């Protein structure tokens, strides 16, 4: 289905033009397809913004009309020569002056809230979210609270992410479903605003970019990303935020395929994966990233999965060039090999993040 057909379908749904059967089928599609659900929400927000923009233009036109009707310079001269006319001025023009003040207030608020141009539905929503997030984070950074941002506003749910470069973090796309804003929290408890840079819905991969001015770019990550396959029975481990602090998950690779022999995109692992672990890294014993853990519900009892790192590398290579300020250079030197598990975790810890969704 093309983008235009999807857009027409969404507009028909939002405008109430579907039959009862069509609407029921579409709502089932929204429930089963997170990407479609996000498209509906984004389009709904976009049309709302367009309505607000139209109202602002109308208010500005009213303000201009009132301004043309009132001769400001004449009123100034009259007031200077005949101060007693203030009472008459208010009696004759108080309604216009009140409307002008109100329109001016709404115009200023509208301009502050709506900046930039509408290139497309998703871009408009993302740009507005980015502006609001930056304003909120700047206000928080100037507050009198401690250096650590404790996120007093409660997030809806969380997952795990891990760095691939100085300010880019990988997680599962399903972790971000329905997000109005996103923050990533490091091992010190500091939180930073982030946004979706790119995504691969088919393989449930999302790449976040940290946009917070308070964020200090990371050093080169200590691990590498393995494109070749891993062997059955290998020792593997995860590090993720199933609680407020990082939790180690040791185990082994129990199958080179996922749910069945046809599922070549996943590994099956013996490590129990719960929702907070979604999006975390799966390491082999040498500290190579071999996958991205995935805590989506499985019909197979006791089965846990990870998306193979080769699909992560493909998602990274498919990031649009115009989305990047500089080329991503993945680390090719693993500094974790030969270290004990405890030493590996100490070096990895600063590159694993809790992903908070609001």
N, C-alpha and C positions, 0 to 999 in steps of 0.2 A: 504494500500500500504506500503510495507516494505521500510526501509531506502535505501537499495540497488536499489530498483526499482525507488524510487524518485531521487536518484543520477544519475541513467542512463537516466532518463527523462530530468533532468536538463542539463546534458552534451550534450544530443541530441539537446536540444533547443539552447544552447550556441554555439554549433558547426555548427548550420545551417542545421542540418540533418532532420528536421521536414518538412512535407509538409505544404502548405499554410493553410490548414484547421486545421491541428494539432497545428501549431504555433498560430493560432488565438484562438483556444480553451485554449491553455496553457496560453496565455496572459490574457484571461478572468479569468482563475484560479488565476493568480498572483494578479490581481486587487481585486478579492473577498476574497482571502486568504492571510492575512498579513504574516503568518508564512511561507508559500511557497515562497512569494516574498522575505522575508529575507534570506531563504535558497539559492535562486538563486543569490542574491547579495553577500552573504558570499562565495559561491562557485566560483563566478566570481573573487572576490578579492583573494581567495586562489590560483586559477590557475595563476593569475597574479604574486603572490608572488613566486610561484614555478618557474615561468619563470625568475624572477629576481634572484632567488637563483641559477638557472642553469647558467645564464650569469655570476654571480659572480665566480662560480667554474671555468668556462672557463677562465675568466680573471686571476684567481689565477694560473691556469695551464700555461698560457702564461707567467706570471711573473716568475714562476719557471724555465721555459725553457730558458728565457732570462738570468736569473741569472746563470744558468749552463753554458751558452755560454760565458758569460763574466768572465774572471779570475780576480776577484777583487783584490786579493793579489798581483798578478803580475802587474796589473795596478798601484797599490799603490807604489810598488818599482820603477817602471819606472818613475812615476811622481816625486818621491823624488830625483832620480839621474839626471833625464833629464827634468827639468821644461819646457823646450821649446817644449816638446812633447805634451803639453796640446792642442796646436792647431791641431796636427795630430790626437790626441785622439778624439777630438770633430768632426773632419772631417770624421773619420772612424766609430764612434760609436754614433753620436748624435741622430740618429733615434731610436736606441735601448734604449739609456738612456732616451729619451723622453717617449717612450712607457712604459718603466719600471716605471717611475715616475707616469704616468697616471694610469697604472694598480694598482700601490700601493695605489694611492688615492681612486680609486673605490673599492678596496678590503677593505680598512679601513672603508669607508662609508657603504659598504655592511654588514660588520660584525657588525657595530654599529646599523644598521637598522634592521637586521635579527638575533635575538637571540632566543635561546630556540629550542625545537624540535617540529615537526609537528605530533601531536597525532591524530588530526582529523581536518576537515575543519573548524568548528566553533571555536575550541580551538585555532588554529593558528591565526585566525583573531582577536579573543578576546585578546590573549596575546600581539599581536602587537599593538592593540589599547590601551591596558592598559599601555604599555611601553611609547608610544607617549604621552598619557594623563598625565602620571606622570612627564615626562620631561617638558611639557608645564606648568603644575601647579607649579613645583618647580621653574621654571624661573619666573613665575608671582609672587610667594611669595617672591622672592628676589628682586623684582623691587622696584623702589623708589616711587611707588604710595602709596595711603593711605592704611590703614589696611584692609579696605573693598575692596573686589574684585568686581569691578563694571561690569565685563564681557564686555569689550569694543568690543569683537568680537560678532556680532549679532547672536543670536540663531534663529533657524527656527520656532519653536513653543514651547509652554509650556503646562504643566498640573500641577496637584497637587499630593503630596505624603504625607504620614504620617508615623511616626516612630512606629516600633513594638518592637525595642530593642535599644541598645546603638548606633548601626551604621547601622541598617537595616531599609529600608524605602519601603513602599508599594505604588504602583500606578497602573494605567491601562496599560496593555501591548500595546494597540493600540497607546498610547501616545508616545511610544518609537520606533514606526515603522520607519525604514530607518535611525535610528540614527548612526552617526559615533562616536559621543562621547556624554556623558551625564553629567550634573551637577545638583546639588541640591542647592537651595538658601534658607537660613533661614530667620527669621523675621528681622534680623539685616542687611540683604543685602549681607551677605558673601556667596560666592559660593564655592562648593567643588566637586571635580571629583567623579563620581560614576560609577558602572558597574552593569550589570544584573547578579544577583546571581542565580536566578531561575525564572521560569515562568509557568503559567497555561494558555495556549492559549485558551482552551475551555471556560474558565470563565473570560478571559480578565484580568488576574492578573499577575503582575510582582513584584518581590522582588529585590530591589536594595541594593547593599552594597557600603557604602562610603569608597573610597580607598585613599582619600586625606590625606597626612601626617599632614596637617594643621588642620584637623578636630578634635575637642575635643569630645570624646564620651559623649553621652547624659546620663542624670540621668534616673532613672526608669520612664517609661511613667506614667502619672497620670490616665489613663483610662484603662479599661479592655475590653475584646473582648467577646461578647455575642454569644454563640452557639445556644441557644434556640431561637425560633421564637418570633417576636414582634407582637403586636396586632394592628388591624385596628383602625385608629383614634388616635394613639399615637402621641404626639408632638415630632418632630425630628428637627435636624438642621445640617447644614454643615458649614465647614470653608475651603475656598479654594482660589486659586489665579486666579480669572478671570481677575484681574488687577495686578498692581505691588505691591499691599498691600493686606493682607488677607481680604476676603469679607464673611460676615455672611449670611447664607441662612436659615431662619426659615420656618417651614412648618409642615406638618403632613403626616403620612403614610396612603395613600389612597387605597392601595390594598396589600394583602399579597402575591400576585402573580404579575408577570411582564406583558408582552404583552397580555397574555391570561391565562386561568386556567391551561394550561399545562406548563407554564413558572414558575417553582417553584424555580428558581435560583435567581430571582430578586424580590425586592419590587418596587411598584410604589409609588412615592412620589409627593407632591404638590409643591416642591421646583423647580423653573426653573434652569436647569443645562445647562451651556454653556461650550464650549470646555476647557477653562482654569480650570474648576472645575474637569475635568476628573481625577479620581484616588484619590480624596479627601475622608475623612472619613464621614460617616453618623452616627451621635450620637442620642441616645434617650435623654429624659429630664434629666436622671441621669448621663449622660456623658459616658455611655457604647457605644462602637463601635458596631453598628448593621449592617453595610454594607460599601461598597466602591462605591461611586457615579460613574456613567457611562454616559458620554455625547455623546455616539454614536447616530447617527441619528435614529430617530424612525419614523415608518410609521403612528404612532398614534399622531395626532396633540395635543400638549399641555401635552403629557405624558412624565414623567421623571422617571428614574430608578436608582436603586442601587443594586449591587451584594450583596447577603446576607453574613454576616460575617462568617457563618458556612463554606462557600466555601473558604473564605480567610484562615480560620484555617486549612482546609484540604491542601491548597497550602503550608502553612508554614510547616505542618507535612511531606509533600512530598519533601522537600528540601533534595537533596542527602547528606548523612553524610560526604562524602569526600569534599564537598564544604564549610563546616563549620569548623572553628577553635575551636569553643566551642558550646555546646548545647544552643539552644534558650529557655530561660525561660520567658514566657509571664507573664506580671503582672497580679496578681489575686486580687489585692486590689484597688478598685476604690476610689480615693481621691476627686472626683468631685461631688459625690452625696451630696445633701443638699445645694450646693452653688447656688448663683444666676447665671443667664446666663453670665453676665459680668465677674464674678469671674471665672467661668468655662473657658471662652475664654482666660483670662489672663494666666491660668495655662496650657492651651492647646497650646497656640501660638508658643512656642519654639519647638514644636514637629510636626508642619505642615510646609511643604517645597514646594517651587516652583520647579518643575522639568523642566529643560531646555534641549532641544534636539538640537544638532548641526549636 
